Amino acid sequence: MKLNKTDEQVIAALKESKELTLAELTEKTEVPSKKVFKSLRKLFEHEMIDSKARKYRLITDKPPTKGKSEN
């Protein structure tokens, strides 16, 4: 998985603050909430973050390194 600029900003903000809501992440990264939400969904699907009571926190800052399918 390749991280884009928004993903990196979200990860950096979560490293700094431990737990943040979507609104707090939007404010901290200065990225529109729609882009932040897309990034959160991507990071959640790749098990890099988790959430509890609408607060997101970082599990790992390293993206999974899954190889391409071997044909």
N, CA, C and O atoms as CSV, one atom per row, in Angstrom:
chain,resi,resn,atom,element,x,y,z
A,1,MET,N,N,0.840,-1.172,0.000
A,1,MET,CA,C,0.000,0.000,0.000
A,1,MET,C,C,0.890,1.242,0.000
A,1,MET,O,O,1.856,1.334,0.758
A,2,LYS,N,N,0.549,2.179,-0.853
A,2,LYS,CA,C,1.293,3.422,-0.931
A,2,LYS,C,C,0.518,4.527,-0.231
A,2,LYS,O,O,-0.685,4.684,-0.442
A,3,LEU,N,N,1.211,5.288,0.599
A,3,LEU,CA,C,0.577,6.387,1.313
A,3,LEU,C,C,0.647,7.660,0.482
A,3,LEU,O,O,1.689,7.972,-0.096
A,4,ASN,N,N,-0.462,8.397,0.421
A,4,ASN,CA,C,-0.435,9.685,-0.256
A,4,ASN,C,C,-0.170,10.793,0.777
A,4,ASN,O,O,-0.008,10.522,1.967
A,5,LYS,N,N,-0.131,12.022,0.306
A,5,LYS,CA,C,0.191,13.152,1.181
A,5,LYS,C,C,-0.794,13.282,2.346
A,5,LYS,O,O,-0.386,13.534,3.480
A,6,THR,N,N,-2.088,13.111,2.068
A,6,THR,CA,C,-3.101,13.210,3.125
A,6,THR,C,C,-2.913,12.110,4.157
A,6,THR,O,O,-3.005,12.364,5.358
A,7,ASP,N,N,-2.647,10.877,3.695
A,7,ASP,CA,C,-2.402,9.760,4.623
A,7,ASP,C,C,-1.242,10.099,5.559
A,7,ASP,O,O,-1.320,9.884,6.768
A,8,GLU,N,N,-0.172,10.629,4.979
A,8,GLU,CA,C,1.005,10.974,5.783
A,8,GLU,C,C,0.702,12.071,6.796
A,8,GLU,O,O,1.196,12.033,7.923
A,9,GLN,N,N,-0.118,13.058,6.393
A,9,GLN,CA,C,-0.491,14.133,7.312
A,9,GLN,C,C,-1.349,13.600,8.456
A,9,GLN,O,O,-1.167,13.995,9.608
A,10,VAL,N,N,-2.275,12.712,8.143
A,10,VAL,CA,C,-3.145,12.114,9.166
A,10,VAL,C,C,-2.292,11.301,10.147
A,10,VAL,O,O,-2.469,11.410,11.360
A,11,ILE,N,N,-1.382,10.499,9.633
A,11,ILE,CA,C,-0.508,9.686,10.483
A,11,ILE,C,C,0.341,10.587,11.385
A,11,ILE,O,O,0.483,10.317,12.578
A,12,ALA,N,N,0.902,11.649,10.818
A,12,ALA,CA,C,1.727,12.570,11.613
A,12,ALA,C,C,0.903,13.218,12.729
A,12,ALA,O,O,1.380,13.346,13.857
A,13,ALA,N,N,-0.321,13.623,12.420
A,13,ALA,CA,C,-1.186,14.241,13.434
A,13,ALA,C,C,-1.527,13.249,14.535
A,13,ALA,O,O,-1.547,13.615,15.710
A,14,LEU,N,N,-1.795,12.002,14.172
A,14,LEU,CA,C,-2.128,10.987,15.179
A,14,LEU,C,C,-0.910,10.612,16.020
A,14,LEU,O,O,-1.050,10.307,17.204
A,15,LYS,N,N,0.269,10.630,15.430
A,15,LYS,CA,C,1.498,10.368,16.203
A,15,LYS,C,C,1.668,11.427,17.281
A,15,LYS,O,O,2.041,11.134,18.417
A,16,GLU,N,N,1.387,12.656,16.898
A,16,GLU,CA,C,1.579,13.789,17.794
A,16,GLU,C,C,0.545,13.844,18.916
A,16,GLU,O,O,0.871,14.199,20.049
A,17,SER,N,N,-0.709,13.490,18.600
A,17,SER,CA,C,-1.796,13.700,19.563
A,17,SER,C,C,-2.428,12.434,20.125
A,17,SER,O,O,-3.299,12.519,20.991
A,18,LYS,N,N,-2.018,11.283,19.660
A,18,LYS,CA,C,-2.531,9.984,20.121
A,18,LYS,C,C,-3.960,9.683,19.662
A,18,LYS,O,O,-4.167,8.709,18.938
A,19,GLU,N,N,-4.948,10.484,20.058
A,19,GLU,CA,C,-6.346,10.256,19.673
A,19,GLU,C,C,-6.967,11.557,19.202
A,19,GLU,O,O,-6.861,12.587,19.868
A,20,LEU,N,N,-7.623,11.500,18.035
A,20,LEU,CA,C,-8.281,12.686,17.502
A,20,LEU,C,C,-9.586,12.308,16.806
A,20,LEU,O,O,-9.719,11.212,16.261
A,21,THR,N,N,-10.537,13.224,16.834
A,21,THR,CA,C,-11.783,13.038,16.076
A,21,THR,C,C,-11.534,13.490,14.635
A,21,THR,O,O,-10.491,14.062,14.319
A,22,LEU,N,N,-12.507,13.221,13.776
A,22,LEU,CA,C,-12.414,13.660,12.389
A,22,LEU,C,C,-12.269,15.185,12.323
A,22,LEU,O,O,-11.435,15.697,11.577
A,23,ALA,N,N,-13.067,15.895,13.089
A,23,ALA,CA,C,-13.007,17.365,13.094
A,23,ALA,C,C,-11.632,17.861,13.548
A,23,ALA,O,O,-11.089,18.805,12.973
A,24,GLU,N,N,-11.073,17.224,14.576
A,24,GLU,CA,C,-9.751,17.621,15.072
A,24,GLU,C,C,-8.670,17.338,14.032
A,24,GLU,O,O,-7.751,18.137,13.849
A,25,LEU,N,N,-8.786,16.195,13.351
A,25,LEU,CA,C,-7.821,15.866,12.298
A,25,LEU,C,C,-7.915,16.856,11.142
A,25,LEU,O,O,-6.897,17.267,10.586
A,26,THR,N,N,-9.135,17.234,10.785
A,26,THR,CA,C,-9.347,18.202,9.707
A,26,THR,C,C,-8.697,19.537,10.063
A,26,THR,O,O,-8.038,20.161,9.232
A,27,GLU,N,N,-8.888,19.959,11.297
A,27,GLU,CA,C,-8.309,21.221,11.749
A,27,GLU,C,C,-6.785,21.154,11.796
A,27,GLU,O,O,-6.102,22.078,11.355
A,28,LYS,N,N,-6.267,20.075,12.324
A,28,LYS,CA,C,-4.822,19.926,12.501
A,28,LYS,C,C,-4.080,19.796,11.171
A,28,LYS,O,O,-2.999,20.361,11.006
A,29,THR,N,N,-4.653,19.059,10.228
A,29,THR,CA,C,-3.986,18.826,8.942
A,29,THR,C,C,-4.304,19.912,7.912
A,29,THR,O,O,-3.608,20.037,6.905
A,30,GLU,N,N,-5.360,20.701,8.166
A,30,GLU,CA,C,-5.828,21.721,7.226
A,30,GLU,C,C,-6.201,21.107,5.875
A,30,GLU,O,O,-5.995,21.711,4.823
A,31,VAL,N,N,-6.748,19.907,5.931
A,31,VAL,CA,C,-7.215,19.175,4.753
A,31,VAL,C,C,-8.733,19.047,4.884
A,31,VAL,O,O,-9.233,18.823,5.986
A,32,PRO,N,N,-9.480,19.184,3.778
A,32,PRO,CA,C,-10.942,19.049,3.862
A,32,PRO,C,C,-11.366,17.723,4.496
A,32,PRO,O,O,-10.721,16.693,4.299
A,33,SER,N,N,-12.453,17.766,5.254
A,33,SER,CA,C,-12.893,16.587,6.005
A,33,SER,C,C,-13.176,15.390,5.100
A,33,SER,O,O,-12.961,14.249,5.507
A,34,LYS,N,N,-13.650,15.632,3.892
A,34,LYS,CA,C,-13.928,14.528,2.972
A,34,LYS,C,C,-12.645,13.755,2.635
A,34,LYS,O,O,-12.655,12.526,2.576
A,35,LYS,N,N,-11.552,14.477,2.418
A,35,LYS,CA,C,-10.268,13.831,2.117
A,35,LYS,C,C,-9.725,13.109,3.350
A,35,LYS,O,O,-9.192,12.003,3.251
A,36,VAL,N,N,-9.867,13.748,4.511
A,36,VAL,CA,C,-9.400,13.119,5.753
A,36,VAL,C,C,-10.183,11.830,5.999
A,36,VAL,O,O,-9.600,10.810,6.367
A,37,PHE,N,N,-11.496,11.872,5.799
A,37,PHE,CA,C,-12.320,10.684,6.006
A,37,PHE,C,C,-11.898,9.559,5.068
A,37,PHE,O,O,-11.794,8.409,5.494
A,38,LYS,N,N,-11.653,9.875,3.796
A,38,LYS,CA,C,-11.197,8.861,2.828
A,38,LYS,C,C,-9.885,8.235,3.300
A,38,LYS,O,O,-9.695,7.021,3.213
A,39,SER,N,N,-8.993,9.073,3.794
A,39,SER,CA,C,-7.709,8.594,4.286
A,39,SER,C,C,-7.897,7.694,5.514
A,39,SER,O,O,-7.268,6.641,5.619
A,40,LEU,N,N,-8.769,8.117,6.443
A,40,LEU,CA,C,-9.043,7.310,7.638
A,40,LEU,C,C,-9.602,5.939,7.254
A,40,LEU,O,O,-9.212,4.918,7.821
A,41,ARG,N,N,-10.514,5.930,6.289
A,41,ARG,CA,C,-11.094,4.663,5.846
A,41,ARG,C,C,-10.009,3.751,5.270
A,41,ARG,O,O,-9.970,2.559,5.574
A,42,LYS,N,N,-9.135,4.310,4.443
A,42,LYS,CA,C,-8.042,3.549,3.838
A,42,LYS,C,C,-7.105,2.993,4.932
A,42,LYS,O,O,-6.748,1.815,4.910
A,43,LEU,N,N,-6.722,3.842,5.869
A,43,LEU,CA,C,-5.817,3.424,6.942
A,43,LEU,C,C,-6.478,2.380,7.845
A,43,LEU,O,O,-5.814,1.457,8.318
A,44,PHE,N,N,-7.776,2.522,8.083
A,44,PHE,CA,C,-8.512,1.555,8.888
A,44,PHE,C,C,-8.568,0.202,8.176
A,44,PHE,O,O,-8.345,-0.836,8.799
A,45,GLU,N,N,-8.865,0.210,6.883
A,45,GLU,CA,C,-8.937,-1.034,6.103
A,45,GLU,C,C,-7.602,-1.769,6.067
A,45,GLU,O,O,-7.562,-2.994,5.960
A,46,HIS,N,N,-6.512,-1.014,6.155
A,46,HIS,CA,C,-5.183,-1.630,6.150
A,46,HIS,C,C,-4.631,-1.814,7.570
A,46,HIS,O,O,-3.437,-2.044,7.765
A,47,GLU,N,N,-5.521,-1.709,8.542
A,47,GLU,CA,C,-5.213,-1.971,9.959
A,47,GLU,C,C,-4.050,-1.143,10.500
A,47,GLU,O,O,-3.218,-1.629,11.266
A,48,MET,N,N,-4.018,0.127,10.076
A,48,MET,CA,C,-3.006,1.041,10.589
A,48,MET,C,C,-3.568,1.924,11.703
A,48,MET,O,O,-2.815,2.475,12.507
A,49,ILE,N,N,-4.895,2.055,11.745
A,49,ILE,CA,C,-5.549,2.831,12.796
A,49,ILE,C,C,-6.749,2.055,13.311
A,49,ILE,O,O,-7.203,1.100,12.682
A,50,ASP,N,N,-7.251,2.471,14.449
A,50,ASP,CA,C,-8.539,1.965,14.919
A,50,ASP,C,C,-9.297,3.144,15.517
A,50,ASP,O,O,-8.755,4.240,15.666
A,51,SER,N,N,-10.539,2.903,15.850
A,51,SER,CA,C,-11.342,3.989,16.404
A,51,SER,C,C,-12.187,3.484,17.559
A,51,SER,O,O,-12.569,2.316,17.625
A,52,LYS,N,N,-12.461,4.409,18.464
A,52,LYS,CA,C,-13.318,4.120,19.601
A,52,LYS,C,C,-14.032,5.417,19.940
A,52,LYS,O,O,-13.399,6.450,20.156
A,53,ALA,N,N,-15.344,5.355,19.986
A,53,ALA,CA,C,-16.163,6.528,20.293
A,53,ALA,C,C,-15.825,7.703,19.358
A,53,ALA,O,O,-15.707,8.848,19.795
A,54,ARG,N,N,-15.674,7.392,18.080
A,54,ARG,CA,C,-15.391,8.381,17.029
A,54,ARG,C,C,-14.061,9.095,17.198
A,54,ARG,O,O,-13.855,10.173,16.641
A,55,LYS,N,N,-13.162,8.499,17.963
A,55,LYS,CA,C,-11.803,9.020,18.076
A,55,LYS,C,C,-10.887,8.001,17.423
A,55,LYS,O,O,-11.012,6.798,17.656
A,56,TYR,N,N,-9.966,8.489,16.606
A,56,TYR,CA,C,-9.071,7.625,15.862
A,56,TYR,C,C,-7.699,7.629,16.496
A,56,TYR,O,O,-7.233,8.650,17.002
A,57,ARG,N,N,-7.052,6.464,16.463
A,57,ARG,CA,C,-5.696,6.391,16.990
A,57,ARG,C,C,-4.869,5.477,16.106
A,57,ARG,O,O,-5.390,4.583,15.440
A,58,LEU,N,N,-3.593,5.719,16.118
A,58,LEU,CA,C,-2.650,5.001,15.284
A,58,LEU,C,C,-2.287,3.672,15.925
A,58,LEU,O,O,-1.999,3.609,17.120
A,59,ILE,N,N,-2.301,2.614,15.131
A,59,ILE,CA,C,-1.829,1.311,15.586
A,59,ILE,C,C,-0.373,1.159,15.154
A,59,ILE,O,O,0.488,0.774,15.944
A,60,THR,N,N,-0.118,1.469,13.892
A,60,THR,CA,C,1.233,1.426,13.344
A,60,THR,C,C,1.357,2.503,12.288
A,60,THR,O,O,0.372,2.851,11.637
A,61,ASP,N,N,2.560,3.037,12.111
A,61,ASP,CA,C,2.751,4.044,11.068
A,61,ASP,C,C,3.403,3.439,9.830
A,61,ASP,O,O,3.777,4.158,8.902
A,62,LYS,N,N,3.537,2.117,9.820
A,62,LYS,CA,C,4.139,1.426,8.681
A,62,LYS,C,C,3.053,0.732,7.857
A,62,LYS,O,O,2.329,-0.117,8.377
A,63,PRO,N,N,2.938,1.090,6.570
A,63,PRO,CA,C,1.932,0.431,5.738
A,63,PRO,C,C,2.278,-1.033,5.523
A,63,PRO,O,O,3.455,-1.395,5.507
A,64,PRO,N,N,1.271,-1.875,5.359
A,64,PRO,CA,C,1.534,-3.285,5.100
A,64,PRO,C,C,2.276,-3.457,3.779
A,64,PRO,O,O,2.010,-2.750,2.807
A,65,THR,N,N,3.192,-4.387,3.758
A,65,THR,CA,C,3.965,-4.627,2.540
A,65,THR,C,C,3.563,-5.961,1.933
A,65,THR,O,O,4.277,-6.957,2.041
A,66,LYS,N,N,2.417,-5.952,1.301
A,66,LYS,CA,C,1.928,-7.156,0.637
A,66,LYS,C,C,2.437,-7.145,-0.795
A,66,LYS,O,O,2.278,-6.155,-1.509
A,67,GLY,N,N,3.042,-8.233,-1.209
A,67,GLY,CA,C,3.559,-8.316,-2.566
A,67,GLY,C,C,2.445,-8.465,-3.583
A,67,GLY,O,O,1.308,-8.797,-3.246
A,68,LYS,N,N,2.794,-8.216,-4.821
A,68,LYS,CA,C,1.846,-8.407,-5.921
A,68,LYS,C,C,1.546,-9.905,-6.039
A,68,LYS,O,O,2.327,-10.739,-5.580
A,69,SER,N,N,0.429,-10.231,-6.647
A,69,SER,CA,C,0.068,-11.629,-6.800
A,69,SER,C,C,1.102,-12.340,-7.674
A,69,SER,O,O,1.538,-11.823,-8.703
A,70,GLU,N,N,1.466,-13.503,-7.245
A,70,GLU,CA,C,2.481,-14.281,-7.964
A,70,GLU,C,C,1.829,-15.206,-8.953
A,70,GLU,O,O,1.195,-16.190,-8.570
A,71,ASN,N,N,1.977,-14.902,-10.214
A,71,ASN,CA,C,1.360,-15.725,-11.268
A,71,ASN,C,C,2.367,-16.618,-11.869
A,71,ASN,O,O,2.047,-17.389,-12.773
